[in-house]
Amino acid sequence: MKKWMWVIVAAVIAIGVGGYTYSKHREQATAYATAMRYGKEAIQDKNYSQAESFFSRATRTKANDAVAQRYLTQTQTYVDGANAIKERQFSQAKTSFTTVSNTKNGSKVLVSRAKTELKLIKRVVNKRKTYSKNYQKALELNQTNEFTDSNGVLTVMFQSKDFSQSYYKDIYKQAKALRKQNNAALKSLTGSTPVVTNGSSQNSSSATDSTSDSSSSQATSSSSNSSTATSKADASSSGLTNSEQKAANNYSGSNEYTVTSSQQQVNGSSVSSSQIKSTRSELKEAGIDADALSDQDVRTVLQTAASDHISPVQAAKKLFK
């Protein structure tokens, strides 16, 4: 009798333990399935931090589970790639997205998105090469004092609808700074800030056509008594030496000493002595005998540079070749 009782007790215990184990297993399986489902839904919603949390929970619920670990690693790698793009670390981003796209038996959604990102990276890298090349060209023109031409290259860059995107932010900032330098240099030379229109730079007001060639302007000057008197009056404020001033007063016609007020201006503003001095220095650096040029010759160079949208060096070579 006692023997049968012990058998019954043992059976009850075995059934109880088995039932608990089975119940615990089912509870873990349910929790695992729930965590995986929510993780995949989070990926669909592009909530990657939440997806990582659910997949991490799944790995803890079912220890050493390869599927949950694969989804977790794939999601984390995708996030690494996205962060690398934000930091413009495109090589690192490409590596991360390539790993995600090559993951077998993982999230197909992440594989598809990774392939899309890889195409984006390829386009961005190619455009960065083009923008960098154009910026270097503009920089070289700036360094050779070709400020207007440099601005022309920059203007084409700024007209690109993609240039202001975050992928090119570093190059964009450099280009803006270079344009600022060009404008400052042009203003110091011409007395006005250039206005960018339709991909080309031009000054806010144009120099008169009569100043494009100083010798032509002087040859066609009026020889009437009234215009001669005006020319002599203007010469007194043109920065002439005593001998030049005397020659101007004694001359009844027109020559290099008798210039009108408009011939002393660039874009409606008088050319200062400091502008003349700095222009002479620039011309000398370019190998031009600036000492042989009168102050009015220098003014004419600046006027031609402004009207033709070229540098003073180019203008001087054009006028005195």
C-alpha positions as CSV (number, residue, x, y, z in Angstrom):
1,M,0.0,0.0,0.0
2,K,2.8,2.4,1.0
3,K,4.6,1.6,-2.3
4,W,1.6,2.6,-4.4
5,M,1.3,5.8,-2.5
6,W,4.9,6.8,-3.2
7,V,4.4,6.0,-6.8
8,I,1.4,8.4,-7.0
9,V,3.3,11.1,-5.2
10,A,6.2,10.9,-7.6
11,A,3.9,11.0,-10.5
12,V,2.2,14.1,-9.2
13,I,5.5,15.8,-8.7
14,A,6.7,14.9,-12.2
15,I,3.5,16.2,-13.7
16,G,3.8,19.5,-11.7
17,V,7.4,20.0,-12.7
18,G,6.7,19.2,-16.3
19,G,3.8,21.5,-16.4
20,Y,5.8,24.4,-14.9
21,T,8.6,23.8,-17.4
22,Y,6.2,23.8,-20.3
23,S,4.4,26.9,-19.1
24,K,7.7,28.7,-18.6
25,H,8.8,27.7,-22.1
26,R,5.6,28.9,-23.7
27,E,5.9,32.2,-21.8
28,Q,9.5,32.8,-23.1
29,A,8.5,31.8,-26.6
30,T,5.6,34.3,-26.5
31,A,7.8,37.1,-25.1
32,Y,10.4,36.4,-27.8
33,A,7.9,36.4,-30.6
34,T,6.4,39.6,-29.3
35,A,9.8,41.4,-29.1
36,M,10.7,40.3,-32.6
37,R,7.4,41.5,-34.0
38,Y,7.6,44.9,-32.3
39,G,11.2,45.2,-33.5
40,K,10.3,44.6,-37.1
41,E,7.4,47.1,-36.8
42,A,9.8,49.7,-35.4
43,I,12.0,49.2,-38.5
44,Q,9.1,49.8,-40.7
45,D,8.4,53.0,-38.8
46,K,12.1,54.0,-39.1
47,N,12.3,54.0,-35.3
48,Y,15.7,52.3,-35.2
49,S,16.5,53.0,-31.5
50,Q,13.2,51.3,-30.5
51,A,14.0,48.4,-32.9
52,E,17.4,47.9,-31.3
53,S,15.7,47.8,-27.9
54,F,13.2,45.1,-28.9
55,F,15.8,42.9,-30.6
56,S,18.1,43.2,-27.6
57,R,15.2,42.1,-25.4
58,A,14.6,39.1,-27.7
59,T,18.3,38.0,-27.3
60,R,17.9,38.1,-23.6
61,T,14.6,36.2,-23.7
62,K,16.0,33.4,-25.8
63,A,19.7,33.0,-25.1
64,N,22.1,32.5,-28.0
65,D,19.4,33.0,-30.5
66,A,21.1,33.7,-33.9
67,V,18.0,35.3,-35.6
68,A,17.5,38.0,-32.9
69,Q,21.2,38.7,-32.8
70,R,21.3,39.0,-36.6
71,Y,18.5,41.5,-36.6
72,L,20.1,43.5,-33.8
73,T,23.5,43.7,-35.4
74,Q,22.0,44.6,-38.8
75,T,19.9,47.4,-37.3
76,Q,22.9,48.8,-35.3
77,T,25.1,48.7,-38.5
78,Y,22.4,50.6,-40.4
79,V,22.3,53.3,-37.7
80,D,26.1,53.6,-37.9
81,G,25.8,54.2,-41.6
82,A,23.2,56.8,-41.2
83,N,25.2,58.6,-38.6
84,A,28.3,58.5,-40.8
85,I,26.4,60.2,-43.6
86,K,25.4,63.0,-41.3
87,E,29.1,63.5,-40.5
88,R,30.0,63.3,-44.2
89,Q,32.1,60.2,-43.5
90,F,31.0,58.7,-46.8
91,S,33.6,55.9,-47.0
92,Q,32.5,54.7,-43.5
93,A,28.9,55.0,-44.5
94,K,29.4,52.9,-47.6
95,T,31.1,50.2,-45.6
96,S,28.2,50.0,-43.1
97,F,25.4,50.0,-45.7
98,T,27.3,47.3,-47.8
99,T,27.4,45.1,-44.7
100,V,23.6,45.7,-44.1
101,S,22.7,44.9,-47.7
102,N,24.8,41.7,-47.7
103,T,23.1,40.3,-44.5
104,K,21.3,37.0,-45.2
105,N,18.1,36.0,-43.4
106,G,17.8,39.4,-41.8
107,S,15.5,42.4,-42.3
108,K,14.6,42.7,-46.0
109,V,13.5,46.3,-45.3
110,L,16.9,47.3,-44.1
111,V,18.5,45.5,-47.1
112,S,16.4,47.6,-49.4
113,R,17.0,50.8,-47.6
114,A,20.8,50.1,-47.5
115,K,20.9,49.7,-51.2
116,T,19.1,53.0,-51.7
117,E,21.6,54.7,-49.4
118,L,24.5,53.2,-51.4
119,K,23.1,54.7,-54.6
120,L,22.8,58.1,-52.8
121,I,26.4,57.9,-51.5
122,K,27.6,57.3,-55.1
123,R,25.8,60.3,-56.4
124,V,26.9,62.5,-53.5
125,V,30.6,61.5,-53.8
126,N,30.6,62.2,-57.5
127,K,29.0,65.7,-57.0
128,R,31.5,66.4,-54.2
129,K,34.3,65.7,-56.6
130,T,32.8,68.2,-59.1
131,Y,32.1,70.9,-56.5
132,S,35.6,70.5,-55.1
133,K,37.2,70.7,-58.6
134,N,35.2,73.9,-59.4
135,Y,36.1,75.4,-56.0
136,Q,39.8,74.8,-56.6
137,K,39.5,76.5,-60.0
138,A,37.8,79.5,-58.3
139,L,40.5,79.6,-55.6
140,E,43.3,79.5,-58.2
141,L,41.7,82.4,-60.1
142,N,41.4,84.3,-56.8
143,Q,45.1,83.7,-56.0
144,T,46.1,85.2,-59.4
145,N,43.8,88.3,-58.8
146,E,41.2,87.2,-61.3
147,F,38.5,88.0,-58.9
148,T,35.7,88.5,-61.4
149,D,36.4,85.2,-63.1
150,S,36.6,83.5,-59.8
151,N,33.2,84.8,-58.9
152,G,31.9,83.5,-62.2
153,V,32.9,80.0,-61.3
154,L,31.4,80.3,-57.9
155,T,28.1,81.7,-59.3
156,V,27.7,78.5,-61.4
157,M,28.2,76.5,-58.3
158,F,25.6,78.4,-56.2
159,Q,23.1,78.0,-59.0
160,S,23.1,74.3,-58.5
161,K,20.0,73.3,-56.5
162,D,21.9,70.6,-54.6
163,F,24.9,72.6,-53.5
164,S,23.3,73.9,-50.3
165,Q,22.4,70.4,-49.1
166,S,24.1,69.1,-46.0
167,Y,26.2,66.6,-47.9
168,Y,28.2,69.6,-49.3
169,K,28.1,71.9,-46.4
170,D,31.9,72.1,-46.0
171,I,32.5,73.0,-49.6
172,Y,29.5,75.4,-49.6
173,K,31.0,77.4,-46.6
174,Q,34.4,77.6,-48.3
175,A,32.8,78.9,-51.5
176,K,30.8,81.6,-49.7
177,A,34.0,82.7,-47.9
178,L,35.9,82.9,-51.2
179,R,33.1,84.9,-52.8
180,K,33.3,87.3,-49.9
181,Q,37.0,87.8,-50.5
182,N,36.5,88.3,-54.2
183,N,33.8,91.0,-53.6
184,A,36.0,92.8,-51.1
185,A,38.9,92.8,-53.5
186,L,36.7,94.1,-56.4
187,K,35.3,96.8,-54.2
188,S,38.7,98.0,-53.2
189,L,39.7,98.1,-56.9
190,T,36.5,99.6,-58.4
191,G,34.8,101.3,-55.5
192,S,31.6,99.2,-55.9
193,T,30.4,95.7,-54.9
194,P,29.6,93.5,-57.9
195,V,26.1,92.2,-58.4
196,V,25.7,88.6,-59.5
197,T,23.2,88.2,-62.4
198,N,22.5,85.1,-64.4
199,G,25.8,83.4,-63.6
200,S,28.0,86.4,-64.3
201,S,29.4,89.2,-62.2
202,Q,28.8,92.8,-63.0
203,N,29.3,96.1,-61.1
204,S,26.3,97.9,-59.7
205,S,26.8,100.8,-62.1
206,S,28.7,100.7,-65.5
207,A,31.6,102.8,-66.5
208,T,31.0,105.1,-69.5
209,D,31.9,103.6,-72.8
210,S,34.2,106.5,-73.6
211,T,36.7,105.3,-71.0
212,S,37.3,101.9,-72.5
213,D,40.2,103.3,-74.5
214,S,41.9,106.4,-73.1
215,S,43.6,107.3,-76.3
216,S,40.4,107.2,-78.2
217,S,38.6,109.2,-75.6
218,Q,41.2,111.9,-75.6
219,A,41.3,112.1,-79.5
220,T,37.6,112.8,-79.7
221,S,37.4,115.4,-76.9
222,S,35.7,118.7,-77.8
223,S,38.1,121.6,-78.6
224,S,35.7,124.4,-77.9
225,N,36.7,127.1,-75.5
226,S,34.0,126.2,-73.0
227,S,35.0,122.5,-72.8
228,T,38.7,123.5,-72.6
229,A,38.0,125.7,-69.6
230,T,36.1,122.8,-67.9
231,S,38.9,120.4,-68.6
232,K,41.4,122.7,-67.0
233,A,39.3,123.1,-64.0
234,D,38.9,119.4,-63.6
235,A,42.6,118.9,-64.0
236,S,43.3,120.9,-60.8
237,S,41.7,118.0,-58.7
238,S,43.2,115.1,-60.6
239,G,46.4,114.7,-58.6
240,L,48.7,116.2,-61.2
241,T,52.3,117.3,-60.4
242,N,53.1,121.0,-60.7
243,S,54.6,120.6,-64.1
244,E,51.6,118.6,-65.3
245,Q,49.2,121.3,-63.9
246,K,51.2,124.0,-65.6
247,A,51.1,122.2,-68.9
248,A,47.4,121.7,-68.5
249,N,46.8,125.4,-67.9
250,N,48.9,126.5,-70.9
251,Y,47.3,124.0,-73.3
252,S,44.3,125.3,-75.3
253,G,43.2,121.8,-76.6
254,S,42.9,118.5,-74.8
255,N,45.5,116.1,-73.8
256,E,46.4,113.5,-71.0
257,Y,46.4,116.3,-68.4
258,T,42.9,117.6,-69.3
259,V,40.4,115.0,-68.3
260,T,36.8,115.3,-67.5
261,S,35.3,114.5,-64.1
262,S,33.7,111.3,-65.5
263,Q,37.2,110.1,-66.6
264,Q,38.4,110.3,-63.1
265,Q,35.6,108.1,-61.7
266,V,34.8,104.4,-61.7
267,N,31.1,103.6,-61.4
268,G,30.3,107.2,-60.4
269,S,32.9,107.3,-57.6
270,S,36.2,109.1,-57.7
271,V,39.3,106.9,-57.7
272,S,41.2,107.5,-54.5
273,S,45.0,107.8,-54.4
274,S,45.2,104.6,-52.3
275,Q,43.3,102.8,-55.1
276,I,45.8,104.1,-57.7
277,K,48.7,103.1,-55.5
278,S,47.4,99.6,-54.9
279,T,46.6,99.1,-58.6
280,R,50.2,100.1,-59.5
281,S,51.5,97.5,-57.1
282,E,49.3,94.9,-58.6
283,L,50.4,95.8,-62.1
284,K,54.1,95.7,-61.1
285,E,53.6,92.2,-59.6
286,A,52.2,91.1,-62.9
287,G,55.3,92.4,-64.7
288,I,53.8,95.6,-66.1
289,D,55.8,98.8,-66.0
290,A,53.3,100.7,-63.9
291,D,55.8,103.6,-63.3
292,A,55.4,104.5,-66.9
293,L,51.7,105.0,-66.5
294,S,50.2,108.3,-65.3
295,D,47.5,108.4,-62.6
296,Q,44.9,108.9,-65.3
297,D,46.2,105.8,-67.1
298,V,45.7,103.8,-63.9
299,R,42.2,105.3,-63.7
300,T,41.5,104.2,-67.2
301,V,42.7,100.7,-66.3
302,L,40.3,100.5,-63.4
303,Q,37.4,101.9,-65.6
304,T,38.1,99.3,-68.3
305,A,38.3,96.5,-65.7
306,A,34.9,97.5,-64.3
307,S,33.2,97.9,-67.7
308,D,34.6,94.7,-69.2
309,H,34.3,92.7,-65.9
310,I,38.0,91.7,-65.9
311,S,40.9,92.2,-63.6
312,P,43.1,95.3,-63.6
313,V,46.0,93.3,-64.9
314,Q,43.9,92.0,-67.9
315,A,42.7,95.5,-68.5
316,A,46.2,96.9,-68.6
317,K,47.3,94.3,-71.0
318,K,44.3,95.0,-73.2
319,L,45.0,98.8,-73.2
320,F,48.7,98.9,-73.4
321,K,49.6,95.8,-75.4
